[in-house]
Amino acid sequence: MNDHSPGGALARLAEAHWQATCRQSPMTALLAGEEPADDTLFRESEAAYNELAANARDIHAAAGQIDADRLAPDDQLTRALLLRETQELVEAHALGAHLRPSLFPAGPDFTLVFLANSTTLATPADAERYLARLETVPALFDDLLTCLAAGNARGFRYPAPVVARAADAAAANLAERSEDTPFYSPFHRSPLTTPAMVRQAERGKQLIEDRLLPALARYVERLRDEQGRVARDSTGCSADEEGEAFYAHLARRFTTSDLGPEEIHTLGLAEVARLEGEIATVAADGGFAGDVAGYRAFLAQDPSQRAPSPDAQLTRMRALCKRIDGKLPGWFGRLPRISYGVELIPGRLADGLPPAYAQPGPADRSAAGTFWLSSRLDKCPLYLFPSLALHEAWPGHLMHIALVQEQAGLPAFRRHGAVKYTACIEGWAMYCEHLGVEMGLYETPHEHFGRLNMEQWRAARLVVDTGMHSRGWSREDAVAYLNEHVALTPEMIDAEVDRYMALPGQALGYQLGNLAFRRVRQRAEEALGDDFDLRSFHDALLAAGPLTLPLLESVGDRWVTAQRDAASARPVK
């Protein structure tokens, strides 16, 4: 029997939105543990995005007709998120977002490596399916290059450093032998113990050599030629046609708020000033009273803050993660049913990547998540280890996303939509960095400095990102500001600035999300006093899945009301 209730109608719209998302982005379906309709991994053509926008327009109109007051509280969240996502898709399409695709650091090459690292080949059928999907990759590069050319005709260009970094990052995956590429790595991890698997591995080598590597090489060459020729010297996307409107859209998207670039810039300046005071206190504890610059220079040169080798670095981080895992039952009532691993980013890729990143496992739990740590020792001083582990692994990204994937009661677009909610996902991970203070994980002034420096880095992003994309800052302005306020190597600062140029607005979500989580907790503690239960509070926020920041606050308020109601219902002793 069909459910004709408002909730039933909403569920059908939510499923239609999910199916449209999976059709346009089969990788999304794969990471959700679902089989795509066919072997195509990517649909990046203009026609695919036209279809997605048309579907979003229809779903948005239908969802808007559903009376929110007739929905259960969880369905009200679903309706609000569905309206937001579909409206955002329509706006992005109108602004030509599909004609200025992401090239760096999350370009197509990075996504392909992500896929390879997430793939497990337990049977010859698994290998057959993986190779069939790789067969479709050359079309991805053709579609992207076609969209880039259409974007150029519309007045969209990339900064020259972004084009250069995108080409270099893609070229880093080229190799003389196909088995030395990341794309062959699933076979390295698989037991090649049967003739059928050996045959598939040989097919894989040939496919990578004959089709994938030549397609990737052509993509690199055309990026350097066609996009390099029209690249602009200015840093900000506001220099493009429709650039100011595009940046305002991206600011709303990544912060999930209505704050404008000017408000965000002002908040960033205030946050940087606040954190400078806290850093000065820690520097004094570290023996450098009144000399923060001297403390930063000392830490940068202190050999005791570097592991003796990448292997020693990995061993130390794995031990720290195990120590953190042992503390978590005291802070969370529910932990995921799957764990994670810690691995080193290979040297040839580590040059262009951040100190660490999280790779969540597929939702079907066919593979564990991975906390990737740079093999570059200068990128990962030991005083950053607690912050990096808390942010990327447990209780940060890998635990957050694993728990959300287990929320079977959530619609699929919410359960598997973490990537669309930067402020919530990154805000939680930064909240976890601060939670480490309460957990007793920062044992030295150096480690406390590491945490504050990481937060200062995110606060400075608010200033630099808006400075370049809204205020006309040059690349040199942005580099100088980060050099003044954040302890990073010059190479990392250059890479960070280029990242903000390449992904306008993405860097804005982190600190705004961090402040929101801490604000929601503070409000709950003040409202409940001795009745505040931190484990229950954490479980409630994580069970809600990825949210906009306004909805996060409403979930926190709803939890407080439920706690009060439960307390008032208990008999007085």
C-alpha positions, 0 to 999 in steps of 0.5 A: 500500500502506498503511503500518502502521508506527508512523511511518505511523500517526503521519503519518495522525494528523498529517494528520488534525490538520492537516485539522481545523485547516484546517477550523476556521481556513481562514485557516491553510490560505490562509497555508499555500498550500492552498485551503480546502474552500470560501469561508468564511474563519473558523469561530468558532461554538461548533459549530465549536469543539465539533467541533475539540475532539472531533477533538483528543480522538480524535487525542490518544488515538490518538497516545498509543497509539503507542510513541515508542521505535519512532519515528525521532527526527524522528517522536518530535518530531512525536508529542510536538508532536501530543500537546501541541497536541491536549491543549491544544485539549481543555483550552482548550475545557473552559475556554471559551477560544472564548467569550472570543475575542481582540479586541485587538490581534489581533482579527478586524479585524486578521486581515482586514487581514492577509489583504488585505495578503497577497492578490495578484490576478493574474487575474480568477479571483483577484479572484472568489475574494477577493470570494467570501471577503469575502462570508462575513465578516459571518457571522464578526462574528455568530458572534463576538458570539454567542460573546461573549454566551455567555461573558458568561453563563458569567461571562467579561468583558473589562477596560473599556480592552480593549473600548474599544481593540478597538472603536477598532481595528476602527473605524479600518478604516471609511472613507467610500469603500470604496477607502480601506479596507484591504480594497480594497488588493489591487486597488490593487496589481493591474494593472487593465488588462483589462475583467474586472479593472475589473469585479471591482474595481467589484464589490469596491467595492460589496461592501465598501460594501454588506456588509463596512463595515456589518457591521464598523460593527455589530460596533463598535457592539455591542462598545461597547454589549454588552461595554462594559456588562459590562466589568470594572474589574479587569485580570486574567483571574483575576477571571473565573469559572475565571480562575485555571485559565484563566491557568495554562493560558495561561501553559503554552501561551505559554511551552510550559513547566510554569512557574507564574505565581509562578515566572515573576514571580520570574524576571522580577524577576531578569531586570529587575535583571540588565538594569538593570546592563547598561543602566547600563554603556551609559549610562556609555558614552553620557556618563551615568555613574550616571544612567540616567534622565538618559540615557533622558530625553536620548534621548527628547528628542534630535532626532538620534534621529528621522527627519525624515519617515516616508519618510526613516525608511522609506529608512533602515530599508530600507538597514539591512535590506539591510546585514544581508542582506549579512552573513547568509551568514557566520552561516547555511548556508541562506537562504530562497528568497524575500525580503521588503519593508519598508513603513510602517504607514499613519498611521490604523492606526499609532496602535494598533499596535506600532513594527513587526511581521512579516507572513510571506508565504504558504507558496506564495511567491505574495507576499513577507513584509513588515516593517511599520514604524510611520509614527509617528516617536516610536514608532521612534527611530533607536536602535531600528532595528537591534533592530527589523530583526533581530527582525522581518525577517532573520534574525528572524521573516520569515526563520525562518518562510520557512525553516520553510515550506520544510521539506517533510519536516515534517508540515503542522501543524509546517511551518505552526504557528508561531503556536502556539509563541510562546516559540520564534518570539519567542525566536528573534527576540530571540536574533537581536537579541543576535546583532546584537552579534556581527555588529557591527550596534550601532555606538553606545552609543545602539544598544546601549541600544536593544537592552538596552531592548528586552530589558528591555521583554520581561523587564518583561513577565514581571513585569507580566503575572503581576502583573495576572493572578495578583497582583491588580495594577491598571492603574496598578501595571502602568503605573508599573512599565513607566515605571520600568524601560523607555524607552517613550513614555507612550502606548506604555506605556498600549497595552502594558499594555492589550495584556497585559490583552487577551492574558493570558499571551502576553507571557510567551513572549518572554524565556523563549524568548530565554533558552532559545535562548541557553542551548542555544547556550552548552551546545553551545559548551561541549560542542564547543569548537573544533568548534562550527560556528555556521552548522550550529548555526543551520541545525539549530535552524531546520530543526526548525521551531517547538518547545516549549522543552524540545524545543528543548533536546533538538534542541540536544543531539541536534545536539551528539551528531551533531557529536561522532559526526562528529568522532570518525569523521574520520581523525586527521591 
